[in-house]
Amino acid sequence: MFESSELSANVPETLLSTTPSLDEVISRPEVIRTSDTGRGDVSLRFEMSKISTSWRRLRQNLNTASTDAKRDEPSSKVLLDAGITDAVSDDVATEALARTISKADFGSMDILGQFNLGFIVTRRRTGEGAALMDDLFIVDQHAADEKYNFETLQQTTRIKSQKLFRSQPLELTAGDELVALENLEVLRQNGFEVDLQTTTDDTPVQGPRLSLTAQPVSKDTVFDMKDLEELIHRMRDQPAGQMVRCSKARAMFAMRACRKSVMIGMPLTKGQMTGVVRHMGTMDQPWNCPHGRPTMRHLADILGERDRRCVNWGGFGGD
């Protein structure tokens, strides 16, 4: 064992001094001033020209000029209203899609694949240079196919009609009578047979000139005079000869279209997915199915996603 005298001889005197009191520790300054002026000023190297040069080089490397041009693109901003989470309402989303997507776009969209056995992911690339747009869209396979089948049924289906035992005179205004005469074929497509009463001596017909001789029949839907009145009312705002349907017929076609369409949970081949998307370019209104379900939404702006990258802060220190 070492003697205390030996230990004291080998240990520096500074370590053997007594521990300073609390008051002495507190009074010791945190910053030791070495300047003769006593102000404790610290000098740093700061070259504004070098920082400016580094910033310009970094800006050029990151190509933020094209980024700013892309974010100022009106179409890109409009599509934000048609996003999955940013859409304020279905009406706003529908308007945004109608303003930025043309029917020709559906014919050139790239089919990327199927998601969750219910949705088709597509890619649309348009424009060049600063006007370049590169976006992803997600399409509801059932809603899109249902809307195509619905519009096809609306345009091509001829509803069967049944002859009446006795023709029924139609009490119409002069304007509605003229509308009916201009759209006799449309009425026949809807199952209503209307005849024009004439006389042999060219004298004016007393009373109604039009009479109903047949009305539509369906297995699950019953039609009546109110449906004919609705058809004539809808025809007022449409060009002569353009197909219109009453509410009962639309509901009937919507049910048929739903049953014959691609279902959620059904795996699709590349050709089937392509067919669903291409058909959207042939529709009058491709944004919602007959039951109001959205057919597609904007998924992502690929160019915008590319711009979100880590900043190379090391570029600031380069010479």
Secondary structure, DSSP 8 states (H G I E B T S, - for coil): ---HHHHHHHS-HHHHS----HHHHHHS-SS---STTSS--------HHHHHHHHHHHHHHHTHHHHHHHHT-HHHHHHGGGBTTT-S-HHHHHHHHHHH--HHHHHH-EEEEEETTTEEEEEEEE--GGG-EEEEEEEEHHHHHHHHHHHHHHHH----EEEEEEEEE----HHHHHHHHHTHHHHHHTT-EEEE---TT----SS-SEEEEEEEB-SS-B--HHHHHHHHHHHTTS-TT-----HHHHHHHHHHHHHHS--TT----HHHHHHHHHHHTT-SS-SB-TTS-B-EEEEEEHHHHHH-----GGGGG--
